């Protein structure tokens, strides 16, 4: 006789609820990735753009927009003081965040 697999069902109760605090608008394609550091939110999208948002002042909106890749931005990672983006164009770019800009550090 073969033994049937055991299925365990669990129910989780969240100790908190999520509340929308704002909506960021500006990309013309779907957002594929997000990263945040030091009050800044970075978003990458199907439109190839990398946008920087001031998470503390949502009303301010997007503060920097750069054409990061020729196609979809698939991933964003922050480390060593740089923002790294990778795209469907098979490239990785390192960006140096400045107060009101993103400067290319290395492609």
N, CA, C and O atoms as CSV, one atom per row, in Angstrom:
chain,resi,resn,atom,element,x,y,z
A,1,UNK,N,N,0.847,-1.180,0.000
A,1,UNK,CA,C,0.000,0.000,0.000
A,1,UNK,C,C,0.884,1.232,0.000
A,1,UNK,O,O,1.908,1.284,0.680
A,2,UNK,N,N,0.472,2.216,-0.769
A,2,UNK,CA,C,1.231,3.464,-0.804
A,2,UNK,C,C,0.640,4.436,0.197
A,2,UNK,O,O,-0.572,4.492,0.402
A,3,UNK,N,N,1.508,5.183,0.800
A,3,UNK,CA,C,1.069,6.147,1.811
A,3,UNK,C,C,0.758,7.478,1.136
A,3,UNK,O,O,1.540,7.952,0.311
A,4,UNK,N,N,-0.372,8.080,1.477
A,4,UNK,CA,C,-0.779,9.365,0.921
A,4,UNK,C,C,0.012,10.479,1.589
A,4,UNK,O,O,0.258,10.426,2.794
A,5,UNK,N,N,0.419,11.499,0.812
A,5,UNK,CA,C,1.148,12.622,1.423
A,5,UNK,C,C,0.262,13.377,2.408
A,5,UNK,O,O,-0.951,13.477,2.225
A,6,UNK,N,N,0.883,13.898,3.441
A,6,UNK,CA,C,0.171,14.679,4.448
A,6,UNK,C,C,0.120,16.128,4.010
A,6,UNK,O,O,1.136,16.699,3.613
A,7,UNK,N,N,-1.040,16.715,4.080
A,7,UNK,CA,C,-1.204,18.121,3.728
A,7,UNK,C,C,-1.528,18.874,5.006
A,7,UNK,O,O,-2.442,18.502,5.742
A,8,UNK,N,N,-0.778,19.927,5.264
A,8,UNK,CA,C,-1.002,20.738,6.449
A,8,UNK,C,C,-1.460,22.130,6.009
A,8,UNK,O,O,-0.782,22.785,5.217
A,9,UNK,N,N,-2.580,22.572,6.508
A,9,UNK,CA,C,-3.112,23.892,6.173
A,9,UNK,C,C,-3.007,24.761,7.415
A,9,UNK,O,O,-3.441,24.375,8.500
A,10,UNK,N,N,-2.420,25.946,7.236
A,10,UNK,CA,C,-2.298,26.878,8.354
A,10,UNK,C,C,-2.987,28.180,8.008
A,10,UNK,O,O,-3.027,28.582,6.845
A,11,UNK,N,N,-3.515,28.818,8.990
A,11,UNK,CA,C,-4.145,30.115,8.822
A,11,UNK,C,C,-3.345,31.133,9.625
A,11,UNK,O,O,-3.092,30.935,10.813
A,12,UNK,N,N,-2.952,32.215,8.976
A,12,UNK,CA,C,-2.149,33.240,9.635
A,12,UNK,C,C,-2.986,34.497,9.829
A,12,UNK,O,O,-3.704,34.921,8.924
A,13,UNK,N,N,-2.891,35.074,10.989
A,13,UNK,CA,C,-3.542,36.341,11.265
A,13,UNK,C,C,-2.463,37.404,11.374
A,13,UNK,O,O,-1.555,37.305,12.199
A,14,UNK,N,N,-2.574,38.404,10.546
A,14,UNK,CA,C,-1.581,39.481,10.557
A,14,UNK,C,C,-1.820,40.376,11.771
A,14,UNK,O,O,-2.961,40.738,12.059
A,15,UNK,N,N,-0.765,40.728,12.475
A,15,UNK,CA,C,-0.925,41.602,13.647
A,15,UNK,C,C,-1.089,43.074,13.271
A,15,UNK,O,O,-1.213,43.928,14.149
A,16,UNK,N,N,-1.089,43.371,11.984
A,16,UNK,CA,C,-1.204,44.759,11.538
A,16,UNK,C,C,-1.895,44.764,10.182
A,16,UNK,O,O,-2.073,43.718,9.557
A,17,UNK,N,N,-2.277,45.944,9.741
A,17,UNK,CA,C,-2.858,46.083,8.410
A,17,UNK,C,C,-2.007,47.051,7.611
A,17,UNK,O,O,-1.345,47.922,8.174
A,18,UNK,N,N,-2.028,46.895,6.320
A,18,UNK,CA,C,-1.296,47.799,5.442
A,18,UNK,C,C,-2.198,48.960,5.059
A,18,UNK,O,O,-3.398,48.785,4.846
A,19,UNK,N,N,-1.614,50.137,4.975
A,19,UNK,CA,C,-2.381,51.327,4.625
A,19,UNK,C,C,-1.614,52.069,3.540
A,19,UNK,O,O,-0.419,52.327,3.685
A,20,UNK,N,N,-2.288,52.408,2.470
A,20,UNK,CA,C,-1.666,53.165,1.392
A,20,UNK,C,C,-1.389,54.586,1.886
A,20,UNK,O,O,-2.289,55.268,2.377
A,21,UNK,N,N,-0.143,55.021,1.752
A,21,UNK,CA,C,0.204,56.379,2.180
A,21,UNK,C,C,0.429,57.305,0.994
A,21,UNK,O,O,0.651,58.503,1.169
A,22,UNK,N,N,0.373,56.759,-0.199
A,22,UNK,CA,C,0.546,57.578,-1.386
A,22,UNK,C,C,0.754,56.718,-2.609
A,22,UNK,O,O,1.061,55.530,-2.504
A,23,UNK,N,N,0.586,57.318,-3.758
A,23,UNK,CA,C,0.780,56.628,-5.028
A,23,UNK,C,C,1.785,57.415,-5.842
A,23,UNK,O,O,1.640,58.620,-6.042
A,24,UNK,N,N,2.792,56.723,-6.303
A,24,UNK,CA,C,3.796,57.351,-7.147
A,24,UNK,C,C,3.383,57.176,-8.605
A,24,UNK,O,O,3.170,56.053,-9.063
A,25,UNK,N,N,3.270,58.274,-9.328
A,25,UNK,CA,C,2.892,58.209,-10.743
A,25,UNK,C,C,4.007,58.835,-11.573
A,25,UNK,O,O,4.629,59.817,-11.167
A,26,UNK,N,N,4.245,58.251,-12.740
A,26,UNK,CA,C,5.254,58.833,-13.610
A,26,UNK,C,C,5.809,57.883,-14.645
A,26,UNK,O,O,6.200,58.329,-15.724
A,27,UNK,N,N,5.861,56.581,-14.364
A,27,UNK,CA,C,6.338,55.632,-15.356
A,27,UNK,C,C,5.270,55.416,-16.415
A,27,UNK,O,O,4.076,55.492,-16.127
A,28,UNK,N,N,5.704,55.147,-17.645
A,28,UNK,CA,C,4.754,54.855,-18.720
A,28,UNK,C,C,4.619,53.359,-18.947
A,28,UNK,O,O,3.820,52.925,-19.777
A,29,UNK,N,N,5.388,52.574,-18.219
A,29,UNK,CA,C,5.286,51.117,-18.277
A,29,UNK,C,C,5.212,50.568,-16.871
A,29,UNK,O,O,5.394,51.301,-15.899
A,30,UNK,N,N,4.944,49.284,-16.763
A,30,UNK,CA,C,4.836,48.652,-15.459
A,30,UNK,C,C,6.134,48.720,-14.672
A,30,UNK,O,O,7.220,48.623,-15.243
A,31,UNK,N,N,6.020,48.888,-13.356
A,31,UNK,CA,C,7.195,48.945,-12.480
A,31,UNK,C,C,7.635,47.511,-12.168
A,31,UNK,O,O,6.838,46.693,-11.708
A,32,UNK,N,N,8.901,47.223,-12.422
A,32,UNK,CA,C,9.443,45.887,-12.219
A,32,UNK,C,C,10.252,45.750,-10.939
A,32,UNK,O,O,10.370,44.649,-10.401
A,33,UNK,N,N,10.816,46.857,-10.437
A,33,UNK,CA,C,11.687,46.735,-9.272
A,33,UNK,C,C,11.705,48.029,-8.468
A,33,UNK,O,O,11.490,49.124,-8.989
A,34,UNK,N,N,11.974,47.854,-7.163
A,34,UNK,CA,C,12.073,48.971,-6.227
A,34,UNK,C,C,13.256,48.734,-5.297
A,34,UNK,O,O,13.608,47.592,-5.000
A,35,UNK,N,N,13.857,49.809,-4.849
A,35,UNK,CA,C,14.891,49.751,-3.819
A,35,UNK,C,C,14.797,51.053,-3.038
A,35,UNK,O,O,14.361,52.072,-3.575
A,36,UNK,N,N,15.202,51.025,-1.776
A,36,UNK,CA,C,15.149,52.266,-0.990
A,36,UNK,C,C,16.351,52.360,-0.065
A,36,UNK,O,O,16.904,51.360,0.392
A,37,UNK,N,N,16.728,53.609,0.191
A,37,UNK,CA,C,17.819,53.900,1.119
A,37,UNK,C,C,17.785,55.382,1.441
A,37,UNK,O,O,17.562,56.218,0.565
A,38,UNK,N,N,18.011,55.696,2.712
A,38,UNK,CA,C,18.136,57.084,3.171
A,38,UNK,C,C,16.976,57.977,2.725
A,38,UNK,O,O,17.193,59.107,2.287
A,39,UNK,N,N,15.755,57.474,2.836
A,39,UNK,CA,C,14.588,58.290,2.510
A,39,UNK,C,C,14.307,58.440,1.029
A,39,UNK,O,O,13.412,59.190,0.639
A,40,UNK,N,N,15.059,57.738,0.202
A,40,UNK,CA,C,14.830,57.779,-1.243
A,40,UNK,C,C,14.300,56.429,-1.699
A,40,UNK,O,O,14.753,55.382,-1.236
A,41,UNK,N,N,13.339,56.464,-2.610
A,41,UNK,CA,C,12.810,55.260,-3.222
A,41,UNK,C,C,13.211,55.296,-4.693
A,41,UNK,O,O,13.013,56.300,-5.377
A,42,UNK,N,N,13.773,54.198,-5.166
A,42,UNK,CA,C,14.209,54.077,-6.553
A,42,UNK,C,C,13.290,53.074,-7.240
A,42,UNK,O,O,13.014,52.005,-6.694
A,43,UNK,N,N,12.815,53.417,-8.442
A,43,UNK,CA,C,11.936,52.505,-9.171
A,43,UNK,C,C,12.456,52.318,-10.592
A,43,UNK,O,O,12.944,53.254,-11.226
A,44,UNK,N,N,12.336,51.087,-11.070
A,44,UNK,CA,C,12.728,50.756,-12.442
A,44,UNK,C,C,11.538,50.156,-13.159
A,44,UNK,O,O,10.735,49.443,-12.557
A,45,UNK,N,N,11.424,50.445,-14.451
A,45,UNK,CA,C,10.195,50.118,-15.150
A,45,UNK,C,C,10.441,49.576,-16.550
A,45,UNK,O,O,11.558,49.591,-17.068
A,46,UNK,N,N,9.345,49.093,-17.145
A,46,UNK,CA,C,9.365,48.617,-18.528
A,46,UNK,C,C,9.755,49.742,-19.498
A,46,UNK,O,O,10.236,49.469,-20.598
A,47,UNK,N,N,9.552,50.995,-19.099
A,47,UNK,CA,C,9.886,52.126,-19.967
A,47,UNK,C,C,11.388,52.413,-20.020
A,47,UNK,O,O,11.811,53.336,-20.717
A,48,UNK,N,N,12.203,51.633,-19.291
A,48,UNK,CA,C,13.654,51.825,-19.298
A,48,UNK,C,C,14.135,52.930,-18.383
A,48,UNK,O,O,15.330,53.221,-18.329
A,49,UNK,N,N,13.203,53.552,-17.657
A,49,UNK,CA,C,13.560,54.671,-16.786
A,49,UNK,C,C,13.859,54.214,-15.371
A,49,UNK,O,O,13.285,53.244,-14.875
A,50,UNK,N,N,14.761,54.927,-14.737
A,50,UNK,CA,C,15.021,54.791,-13.312
A,50,UNK,C,C,14.574,56.111,-12.704
A,50,UNK,O,O,15.044,57.179,-13.097
A,51,UNK,N,N,13.671,56.031,-11.751
A,51,UNK,CA,C,13.152,57.248,-11.114
A,51,UNK,C,C,13.499,57.244,-9.639
A,51,UNK,O,O,13.557,56.196,-8.995
A,52,UNK,N,N,13.730,58.445,-9.117
A,52,UNK,CA,C,14.041,58.624,-7.701
A,52,UNK,C,C,12.927,59.449,-7.091
A,52,UNK,O,O,12.517,60.471,-7.641
A,53,UNK,N,N,12.436,58.984,-5.931
A,53,UNK,CA,C,11.329,59.618,-5.242
A,53,UNK,C,C,11.768,59.967,-3.828
A,53,UNK,O,O,12.550,59.235,-3.222
A,54,UNK,N,N,11.277,61.063,-3.308
A,54,UNK,CA,C,11.514,61.435,-1.917
A,54,UNK,C,C,10.416,60.793,-1.090
A,54,UNK,O,O,9.288,61.284,-1.060
A,55,UNK,N,N,10.744,59.691,-0.413
A,55,UNK,CA,C,9.737,58.931,0.338
A,55,UNK,C,C,9.166,59.735,1.500
A,55,UNK,O,O,8.061,59.441,1.958
A,56,UNK,N,N,9.877,60.727,1.983
A,56,UNK,CA,C,9.397,61.542,3.088
A,56,UNK,C,C,8.446,62.640,2.666
A,56,UNK,O,O,7.657,63.126,3.477
A,57,UNK,N,N,8.510,63.034,1.410
A,57,UNK,CA,C,7.645,64.095,0.883
A,57,UNK,C,C,6.986,63.610,-0.398
A,57,UNK,O,O,7.399,63.976,-1.499
A,58,UNK,N,N,5.963,62.787,-0.245
A,58,UNK,CA,C,5.318,62.196,-1.406
A,58,UNK,C,C,4.747,63.239,-2.356
A,58,UNK,O,O,4.717,63.035,-3.570
A,59,UNK,N,N,4.297,64.350,-1.799
A,59,UNK,CA,C,3.722,65.410,-2.645
A,59,UNK,C,C,4.753,65.994,-3.600
A,59,UNK,O,O,4.400,66.543,-4.644
A,60,UNK,N,N,6.016,65.875,-3.244
A,60,UNK,CA,C,7.084,66.401,-4.106
A,60,UNK,C,C,7.167,65.620,-5.410
A,60,UNK,O,O,7.591,66.161,-6.432
A,61,UNK,N,N,6.769,64.362,-5.385
A,61,UNK,CA,C,6.780,63.536,-6.591
A,61,UNK,C,C,8.182,63.090,-6.955
A,61,UNK,O,O,9.087,63.070,-6.122
A,62,UNK,N,N,8.337,62.736,-8.208
A,62,UNK,CA,C,9.618,62.256,-8.717
A,62,UNK,C,C,10.630,63.391,-8.714
A,62,UNK,O,O,10.335,64.488,-9.188
A,63,UNK,N,N,11.828,63.134,-8.180
A,63,UNK,CA,C,12.829,64.199,-8.116
A,63,UNK,C,C,13.946,64.008,-9.141
A,63,UNK,O,O,14.662,64.957,-9.459
A,64,UNK,N,N,14.101,62.790,-9.659
A,64,UNK,CA,C,15.113,62.525,-10.691
A,64,UNK,C,C,14.575,61.443,-11.621
A,64,UNK,O,O,13.995,60.456,-11.167
A,65,UNK,N,N,14.768,61.632,-12.914
A,65,UNK,CA,C,14.450,60.611,-13.909
A,65,UNK,C,C,15.632,60.481,-14.847
A,65,UNK,O,O,16.125,61.479,-15.373
A,66,UNK,N,N,16.096,59.245,-15.061
A,66,UNK,CA,C,17.166,58.998,-16.033
A,66,UNK,C,C,16.757,57.841,-16.931
A,66,UNK,O,O,16.088,56.905,-16.490
A,67,UNK,N,N,17.162,57.911,-18.184
A,67,UNK,CA,C,16.973,56.788,-19.104
A,67,UNK,C,C,18.091,55.807,-18.785
A,67,UNK,O,O,19.221,55.968,-19.246
A,68,UNK,N,N,17.767,54.787,-17.993
A,68,UNK,CA,C,18.779,53.875,-17.478
A,68,UNK,C,C,19.130,52.775,-18.461
A,68,UNK,O,O,20.287,52.362,-18.538
A,69,UNK,N,N,18.149,52.294,-19.215
A,69,UNK,CA,C,18.362,51.169,-20.121
A,69,UNK,C,C,17.522,51.342,-21.376
A,69,UNK,O,O,16.540,52.084,-21.387
A,70,UNK,N,N,17.925,50.641,-22.436
A,70,UNK,CA,C,17.205,50.726,-23.703
A,70,UNK,C,C,15.869,49.997,-23.642
A,70,UNK,O,O,15.003,50.205,-24.491
A,71,UNK,N,N,15.707,49.145,-22.638
A,71,UNK,CA,C,14.483,48.367,-22.485
A,71,UNK,C,C,14.177,48.264,-20.985
A,71,UNK,O,O,14.672,49.077,-20.204
A,72,UNK,N,N,13.395,47.310,-20.584
A,72,UNK,CA,C,12.941,47.148,-19.201
A,72,UNK,C,C,14.086,47.131,-18.197
A,72,UNK,O,O,15.101,46.469,-18.416
A,73,UNK,N,N,13.920,47.861,-17.095
A,73,UNK,CA,C,14.828,47.773,-15.952
A,73,UNK,C,C,14.320,46.624,-15.097
A,73,UNK,O,O,13.211,46.683,-14.566
A,74,UNK,N,N,15.132,45.575,-14.963
A,74,UNK,CA,C,14.688,44.372,-14.253
A,74,UNK,C,C,15.050,44.347,-12.780
A,74,UNK,O,O,14.333,43.742,-11.983
A,75,UNK,N,N,16.152,44.995,-12.397
A,75,UNK,CA,C,16.581,44.887,-10.997
A,75,UNK,C,C,17.304,46.149,-10.559
A,75,UNK,O,O,17.980,46.809,-11.348
A,76,UNK,N,N,17.145,46.469,-9.270
A,76,UNK,CA,C,17.855,47.567,-8.621
A,76,UNK,C,C,18.437,47.043,-7.318
A,76,UNK,O,O,17.761,46.348,-6.559
A,77,UNK,N,N,19.691,47.379,-7.066
A,77,UNK,CA,C,20.358,46.992,-5.823
A,77,UNK,C,C,21.158,48.195,-5.353
A,77,UNK,O,O,21.746,48.908,-6.166
A,78,UNK,N,N,21.185,48.425,-4.046
A,78,UNK,CA,C,21.950,49.529,-3.480
A,78,UNK,C,C,23.054,48.954,-2.613
A,78,UNK,O,O,22.804,48.107,-1.755
A,79,UNK,N,N,24.287,49.421,-2.841
A,79,UNK,CA,C,25.405,48.966,-2.029
A,79,UNK,C,C,26.638,49.798,-2.301
A,79,UNK,O,O,26.811,50.321,-3.402
A,80,UNK,N,N,27.491,49.922,-1.308
A,80,UNK,CA,C,28.748,50.682,-1.439
A,80,UNK,C,C,28.515,52.109,-1.928
A,80,UNK,O,O,29.342,52.662,-2.653
A,81,UNK,N,N,27.398,52.701,-1.536
A,81,UNK,CA,C,27.113,54.082,-1.919
A,81,UNK,C,C,26.641,54.262,-3.344
A,81,UNK,O,O,26.524,55.396,-3.809
A,82,UNK,N,N,26.365,53.168,-4.057
A,82,UNK,CA,C,25.923,53.241,-5.448
A,82,UNK,C,C,24.582,52.541,-5.612
A,82,UNK,O,O,24.202,51.693,-4.804
A,83,UNK,N,N,23.872,52.912,-6.676
A,83,UNK,CA,C,22.648,52.233,-7.079
A,83,UNK,C,C,22.993,51.475,-8.357
A,83,UNK,O,O,23.459,52.075,-9.326
A,84,UNK,N,N,22.768,50.165,-8.366
A,84,UNK,CA,C,23.061,49.335,-9.528
A,84,UNK,C,C,21.754,48.954,-10.201
A,84,UNK,O,O,20.805,48.532,-9.540
A,85,UNK,N,N,21.708,49.106,-11.528
A,85,UNK,CA,C,20.519,48.711,-12.274
A,85,UNK,C,C,20.923,47.709,-13.350
A,85,UNK,O,O,22.006,47.799,-13.929
A,86,UNK,N,N,20.032,46.753,-13.606
A,86,UNK,CA,C,20.252,45.819,-14.708
A,86,UNK,C,C,19.003,45.810,-15.556
A,86,UNK,O,O,17.888,45.969,-15.060
A,87,UNK,N,N,19.216,45.619,-16.863
A,87,UNK,CA,C,18.081,45.709,-17.758
A,87,UNK,C,C,18.023,44.609,-18.781
A,87,UNK,O,O,18.948,43.808,-18.919
A,88,UNK,N,N,16.902,44.583,-19.506
A,88,UNK,CA,C,16.693,43.619,-20.577
A,88,UNK,C,C,17.681,43.838,-21.716
A,88,UNK,O,O,17.841,42.966,-22.570
A,89,UNK,N,N,18.342,44.988,-21.739
A,89,UNK,CA,C,19.367,45.257,-22.757
A,89,UNK,C,C,20.694,44.572,-22.411
A,89,UNK,O,O,21.714,44.801,-23.061
A,90,UNK,N,N,20.657,43.720,-21.365
A,90,UNK,CA,C,21.803,42.910,-20.941
A,90,UNK,C,C,22.973,43.741,-20.435
A,90,UNK,O,O,24.133,43.369,-20.610
A,91,UNK,N,N,22.660,44.869,-19.806
A,91,UNK,CA,C,23.719,45.704,-19.238
A,91,UNK,C,C,23.446,45.945,-17.750
A,91,UNK,O,O,22.313,45.858,-17.277
A,92,UNK,N,N,24.514,46.246,-17.048
A,92,UNK,CA,C,24.446,46.635,-15.643
A,92,UNK,C,C,25.107,48.002,-15.542
A,92,UNK,O,O,26.201,48.209,-16.066
A,93,UNK,N,N,24.443,48.928,-14.872
A,93,UNK,CA,C,24.986,50.277,-14.719
A,93,UNK,C,C,25.053,50.629,-13.242
A,93,UNK,O,O,24.132,50.333,-12.480
A,94,UNK,N,N,26.144,51.261,-12.846
A,94,UNK,CA,C,26.298,51.756,-11.474
A,94,UNK,C,C,26.058,53.265,-11.501
A,94,UNK,O,O,26.619,53.980,-12.331
A,95,UNK,N,N,25.223,53.730,-10.590
A,95,UNK,CA,C,24.845,55.141,-10.509
A,95,UNK,C,C,25.271,55.703,-9.165
A,95,UNK,O,O,25.119,55.049,-8.133
A,96,UNK,N,N,25.808,56.921,-9.181
A,96,UNK,CA,C,26.168,57.615,-7.942
A,96,UNK,C,C,25.060,58.602,-7.621
A,96,UNK,O,O,24.877,59.574,-8.354
A,97,UNK,N,N,24.307,58.377,-6.533
A,97,UNK,CA,C,23.227,59.300,-6.186
A,97,UNK,C,C,23.772,60.641,-5.702
A,97,UNK,O,O,24.641,60.690,-4.831
A,98,UNK,N,N,23.265,61.703,-6.261
A,98,UNK,CA,C,23.559,63.069,-5.826
A,98,UNK,C,C,22.249,63.662,-5.326
A,98,UNK,O,O,21.196,63.066,-5.553
A,99,UNK,N,N,22.269,64.804,-4.658
A,99,UNK,CA,C,21.017,65.363,-4.115
A,99,UNK,C,C,19.899,65.512,-5.141
A,99,UNK,O,O,18.742,65.223,-4.837
A,100,UNK,N,N,20.225,65.953,-6.339
A,100,UNK,CA,C,19.175,66.140,-7.353
A,100,UNK,C,C,19.514,65.492,-8.684
A,100,UNK,O,O,19.052,65.946,-9.731
A,101,UNK,N,N,20.317,64.436,-8.655
A,101,UNK,CA,C,20.664,63.746,-9.898
A,101,UNK,C,C,21.184,62.342,-9.611
A,101,UNK,O,O,21.443,61.977,-8.464
A,102,UNK,N,N,21.328,61.574,-10.671
A,102,UNK,CA,C,22.003,60.273,-10.627
A,102,UNK,C,C,23.081,60.340,-11.691
A,102,UNK,O,O,22.779,60.544,-12.867
A,103,UNK,N,N,24.312,60.174,-11.303
A,103,UNK,CA,C,25.426,60.249,-12.234
A,103,UNK,C,C,25.925,58.831,-12.519
A,103,UNK,O,O,26.044,58.016,-11.605
A,104,UNK,N,N,26.216,58.541,-13.794
A,104,UNK,CA,C,26.749,57.223,-14.144
A,104,UNK,C,C,28.141,57.089,-13.556
A,104,UNK,O,O,29.021,57.913,-13.808
A,105,UNK,N,N,28.327,56.050,-12.776
A,105,UNK,CA,C,29.628,55.750,-12.182
A,105,UNK,C,C,30.387,54.783,-13.082
A,105,UNK,O,O,31.577,54.960,-13.342
A,106,UNK,N,N,29.674,53.746,-13.559
A,106,UNK,CA,C,30.303,52.700,-14.352
A,106,UNK,C,C,29.234,51.952,-15.132
A,106,UNK,O,O,28.153,51.682,-14.610
A,107,UNK,N,N,29.537,51.616,-16.383
A,107,UNK,CA,C,28.621,50.813,-17.206
A,107,UNK,C,C,29.283,49.499,-17.525
A,107,UNK,O,O,28.694,48.662,-18.208
